[in-house]
Amino acid sequence: MDSQTALNLLANADRQHIVEELLENGGRSNVGVLSQQLAARRRNNADELQQEQARLELHHNHLPRLADHGVIEYDQRTGAIVLREVTELEPYLNEITRKRTVPLDHHADRA
């Protein structure tokens, strides 16, 4: 994977979050868990509709993109996600994470 492809994959905060979560959790997760996390990132108390929207974004956008580039293996039938090859992404992920100035929950409602 070239650097432009890696940067394009990680240009989206949700895909960054997916890779970071997989790295932190032994390389495994599932669509249910990730959709809850993504919905919660956007709102402090994500409701069922927001979780379903996050699930659809994962299923139709983020996970297929990551799978197409060999970063993850995604079983659409079971929802299982396994981190496969992140070596080429790690330098960019770390750089993007260090430079992030907006917290992960930047969409959250503020009191």
C-alpha positions in Angstrom: 0.0 0.0 0.0 1.4 3.4 -0.9 1.4 6.4 1.4 -1.4 8.1 -0.4 -3.7 5.1 -0.1 -2.8 4.8 3.6 -3.6 8.5 4.2 -6.9 8.2 2.3 -8.0 5.3 4.4 -7.2 7.2 7.6 -8.6 10.5 6.4 -11.9 9.5 8.0 -12.1 9.7 11.8 -14.3 6.7 11.9 -11.8 4.5 10.1 -9.1 5.8 12.4 -11.2 4.8 15.4 -11.9 1.3 13.9 -8.1 0.6 13.5 -7.3 2.1 16.9 -10.0 0.0 18.6 -8.7 -3.2 16.9 -5.2 -2.4 17.9 -6.2 -1.9 21.5 -8.4 -5.0 21.7 -6.2 -7.8 20.4 -7.1 -7.2 16.7 -10.7 -8.5 17.1 -14.1 -6.9 17.4 -17.6 -7.1 15.8 -20.0 -4.7 14.0 -22.3 -4.5 17.0 -19.5 -3.3 19.4 -18.0 -0.9 16.8 -21.4 0.6 15.9 -22.1 1.3 19.5 -18.7 3.0 19.9 -19.0 5.1 16.8 -22.5 6.2 17.7 -21.4 7.1 21.2 -18.5 9.1 19.8 -21.0 11.3 18.0 -23.4 11.7 20.9 -22.9 11.1 24.6 -26.1 9.0 24.7 -26.5 7.3 21.4 -29.9 5.9 20.8 -30.9 2.9 18.8 -31.4 4.8 15.5 -27.9 6.3 15.8 -26.4 2.9 16.4 -28.2 1.5 13.4 -26.9 4.4 11.3 -23.3 3.7 12.5 -23.8 0.0 11.8 -24.9 0.8 8.2 -21.9 3.1 7.7 -19.6 0.4 8.9 -21.2 -2.4 6.8 -21.5 -0.4 3.6 -18.5 2.0 3.7 -15.7 1.7 6.3 -15.3 -2.1 6.7 -15.4 -2.9 3.0 -12.8 -0.2 2.3 -10.5 -1.5 5.0 -11.1 -5.1 3.9 -10.4 -4.2 0.2 -6.9 -2.9 1.2 -6.1 -6.0 3.4 -6.2 -4.1 6.7 -9.0 -6.2 8.1 -11.0 -9.4 7.4 -14.7 -8.8 7.7 -17.3 -11.6 7.8 -20.5 -9.9 6.8 -22.6 -12.9 7.8 -21.4 -12.9 11.5 -20.2 -9.3 11.8 -16.8 -10.5 13.0 -13.8 -8.2 12.3 -10.2 -9.3 12.5 -7.2 -7.0 12.0 -5.0 -8.4 9.4 -2.2 -6.0 8.2 -1.7 -2.7 9.8 2.1 -2.4 9.5 1.8 0.0 6.6 -0.8 2.1 8.3 0.8 2.4 11.8 3.2 5.3 11.0 0.3 7.3 9.5 -2.1 6.3 12.2 0.3 7.4 14.9 1.1 10.7 13.1 -2.6 11.5 12.6 -3.4 10.5 16.2 -0.7 12.8 17.5 -1.8 15.7 15.4 -5.5 15.4 16.1 -6.6 18.6 17.7 -10.3 17.7 17.9 -11.3 15.1 20.5 -12.9 11.9 19.3 -16.3 13.0 20.6 -16.2 16.4 18.7 -19.8 15.8 17.6 -21.0 15.3 21.1 -23.5 17.8 22.5 -22.0 20.2 24.9 -23.6 21.4 28.1 
